[in-house]
Amino acid sequence: MLRRTGLLGIARYMGPAGTAHALGSLLMGNDPEHSVVDAVGRVHGLRNLYVADGSVLPRASRVNPALTIYAWGLRLGAWLSKEK
């Protein structure tokens, strides 16, 4: 479908509408069987590996999720600074 509309390819500038945020690829939750990270972004089963990007967010609303991603990173940074 993208190819038919002319939006597929690296030679064509798509403007701001052509950007994307990778969301939902690392599910957050308490159950290691059904999620990758816990509520603070720590990868299940690994002691010092945390995820601070938007991949832990389940989905975006109709607005750009950049501020939510920044807030998640700031929250994780604050949590990590208190843990030591």
N, C-alpha and C positions, 0 to 999 in steps of 0.2 A: 504494500500500500504506500509506503514512504517513497519507494522508487517511482511509482506512477505519478506521484505529486511533485516529484523533483526535489524532495527533501533529503534524499539519501546520497551520501557522498561527502568527501572531505573538501572538495573544490568549491562548494557553494556555502557562502556565509549565511547562517540562519538567524543571526541577531540574538537578542536576549531570549527569545522563545526557544532557542536551540540548546539552552543549557539544561543540565539535569543534576539531581542529587541522588546518590545511591542510598536508598532507604529500605529497611526491612530485610536486609540480607543476613543479619546476625540477631536473631530474635532474643529479646530480653525476658527473663522470667526466673522463677525459683526452682523449676524442675529441669535438671540437666538433660533429661530425656527429650524434652520439647523446646529447649532454649539453649543459646550459646553463652550468654552473659547473665549475671545476676543484676539486681537493682542498682548497683553502683558501677556497673560496667566491667566487672571482673569476669574473665573467662572461666567457666566452670572447669574445675579440675586442675587449674594452673594458678599458682600462688601470686605471681606478680605480673600478670598480663592483663591489661585493661584496654577497652575500646573507647576512644574518645571522639568518634566521628558519628555521622548520621546513620550509619548502618544499623544501629541498635533501635532506631525509631521505627515504629511499625508502618507508618505511612505519612504522607503530607496532606494537609488540607488544601484548599484552593490558593493558598498564599505560599510564597517562597519560604522554605523551612530554614533558611540560613540562620536567623536569630535563635531558633530553637536548637540548632546544632551548636551554635556558640554557647548558649546557656548550658547545654549538656556538658560541653568541654570545661566550662568554668566550674560547674558543680562537681565534676570529677576531680578537677585540680584542687578545689577546696577540700574535698574529702581526703584526697591523698596527702595533702599537707598536714592534716590533723591526725592521720593514722600513724605517722612516724614518731 
